[in-house]
Amino acid sequence: MVRTGLARYVWWFAARLGLCLAGIDDVELSRLRVRRLRVMMPLVAMALVLTVLGAGLSVKPSAYVQAVSGQLLTKMQTWCYIVALAASALAIWILLYVRAMAARAVSDRDVDPLARRATLRNLIRSRQGGLPVRVRWDDGLWMWITGSNEVLAPIERHVVTSSHKGVYRLTVALVYHPRSRVIKEIAGLKVEVLEPVWSSIELPAPIPLRYQEWSAIEIDLLALPGR
């Protein structure tokens, strides 16, 4: 549960970049590969520019420049290399991630999809590609899976129409591909409205302030000598 909760930020980032699978067909895999190139090219260009800039800053300046801004140039060179390394690492991660997801999607074509019942916990919307969904299976296992807008349309519709009802639980019967973890279809859906616990508890009415003050005065009078 904790691991899948922390992975939410990674899935949110991948969904914003359009790198989540919506299916396992050739059209979706082609879209994913094209999207990978569009995301990687700016990162690679940034890494190259910053590397060249950092190398240029390593050239020994004149004595006056070295005395005035020597430490500033050193810090700029360090940050150029750090940002270039981060951009390169992100580009490599995207390359390996898309390659692995495409291989899993192709291998899922020879494997029968699985049908399981789960409780929906989180849904991350995306403009293109698949939509990540966090589910909890009946055996207690938490997992992130993805699906297309068409397949997840019933879930999105219930999320929008049931948001005014307060707390609710959405149970779905999913048919998904096990290796790529892509939803093929939604076989069933059940919405349960959960009332808050405190709404069913009837608290006693508060005692009026006047009655409390009067009761205290009466007790003091009864405690006087001769009473």
Backbone hydrogen bonds, N-H to C=O, Kabsch-Sander energy under -0.5 kcal/mol:
donor,donor_aa,acceptor,acceptor_aa,energy
5,G,1,M,-1.8
6,L,2,V,-2.3
7,A,3,R,-1.8
8,R,5,G,-0.9
9,Y,6,L,-1.0
11,W,7,A,-2.3
12,W,8,R,-2.4
13,F,9,Y,-2.1
14,A,10,V,-2.4
15,A,11,W,-2.5
16,R,12,W,-2.1
17,L,13,F,-1.5
18,G,14,A,-0.5
18,G,15,A,-0.8
19,L,14,A,-2.7
29,L,25,D,-1.8
30,S,26,D,-2.3
31,R,27,V,-2.0
32,L,28,E,-2.2
33,R,29,L,-2.1
34,V,30,S,-2.2
35,R,31,R,-2.4
36,R,32,L,-1.9
37,L,33,R,-1.8
38,R,34,V,-2.0
39,V,35,R,-1.7
40,M,36,R,-2.4
41,M,37,L,-2.3
43,L,39,V,-0.8
44,V,40,M,-2.8
45,A,41,M,-2.5
46,M,42,P,-2.4
47,A,43,L,-2.3
48,L,44,V,-2.3
49,V,45,A,-2.5
50,L,46,M,-2.5
51,T,47,A,-1.9
52,V,48,L,-2.4
53,L,49,V,-2.5
54,G,50,L,-2.6
55,A,51,T,-2.3
56,G,52,V,-2.1
57,L,53,L,-1.9
58,S,54,G,-0.8
59,V,56,G,-1.1
66,Q,62,S,-2.5
67,A,63,A,-1.8
68,V,64,Y,-2.0
69,S,65,V,-2.7
70,G,66,Q,-0.8
73,L,69,S,-1.9
74,T,70,G,-1.7
75,K,71,Q,-2.2
76,M,72,L,-2.4
77,Q,73,L,-2.2
78,T,74,T,-2.1
79,W,75,K,-2.6
80,C,76,M,-2.1
81,Y,77,Q,-1.9
82,I,78,T,-2.2
83,V,79,W,-2.6
84,A,80,C,-2.1
85,L,81,Y,-2.2
86,A,82,I,-2.3
87,A,83,V,-2.6
88,S,84,A,-2.1
89,A,85,L,-2.5
90,L,86,A,-2.3
91,A,87,A,-2.1
92,I,88,S,-2.4
93,W,89,A,-2.4
94,I,90,L,-2.3
95,L,91,A,-2.1
96,L,92,I,-2.5
97,Y,93,W,-2.6
98,V,94,I,-2.4
99,R,95,L,-1.9
100,A,96,L,-2.3
101,M,97,Y,-2.6
102,A,98,V,-2.4
103,A,99,R,-1.9
104,R,100,A,-2.2
105,A,101,M,-2.2
106,V,102,A,-2.1
107,S,103,A,-2.1
108,D,104,R,-1.7
109,R,106,V,-1.0
110,D,107,S,-1.2
111,V,108,D,-1.2
114,L,176,Y,-2.8
116,R,114,L,-0.5
116,R,174,L,-2.4
118,A,172,V,-2.8
119,T,136,R,-2.2
120,L,170,L,-2.9
121,R,134,R,-3.0
122,N,134,R,-1.4
124,I,132,P,-2.5
125,R,123,L,-0.6
130,G,20,C,-2.6
131,L,147,G,-3.2
133,V,145,I,-3.6
134,R,122,N,-2.5
135,V,133,V,-0.6
135,V,143,M,-2.7
136,R,119,T,-1.8
137,W,141,L,-2.7
138,D,117,R,-1.2
140,G,137,W,-1.8
143,M,135,V,-2.1
145,I,133,V,-2.7
146,T,181,R,-2.3
147,G,131,L,-0.9
148,S,22,A,-0.6
152,L,148,S,-2.3
153,A,150,E,-0.6
156,E,152,L,-2.4
157,R,153,A,-2.4
158,H,154,P,-2.0
159,V,155,I,-2.3
160,V,156,E,-2.0
161,T,157,R,-2.5
162,S,158,H,-2.0
163,S,160,V,-0.6
165,K,162,S,-1.2
166,G,163,S,-0.9
169,R,192,E,-3.5
170,L,120,L,-0.5
171,T,169,R,-0.6
171,T,190,K,-2.9
172,V,118,A,-2.7
173,A,188,G,-2.5
174,L,116,R,-2.9
174,L,172,V,-0.6
175,V,185,E,-2.3
176,Y,114,L,-2.4
176,Y,174,L,-0.5
177,H,182,V,-2.8
181,R,177,H,-1.4
182,V,177,H,-0.7
183,I,146,T,-3.4
184,K,175,V,-3.2
185,E,175,V,-1.7
187,A,173,A,-2.5
187,A,185,E,-0.6
188,G,173,A,-1.1
190,K,171,T,-2.8
192,E,169,R,-2.9
194,L,167,V,-2.6
194,L,192,E,-0.5
195,E,193,V,-0.6
199,S,196,P,-0.8
200,S,197,V,-1.2
201,I,198,W,-1.0
202,E,200,S,-0.5
203,L,201,I,-0.8
212,Q,208,P,-1.5
213,E,209,L,-2.2
214,W,210,R,-2.6
215,S,211,Y,-2.1
216,A,212,Q,-1.7
217,I,213,E,-2.0
218,E,214,W,-2.2
219,I,215,S,-1.9
220,D,216,A,-1.8
221,L,217,I,-2.1
222,L,218,E,-2.2
223,A,219,I,-1.0
224,L,221,L,-1.2
227,R,224,L,-1.3
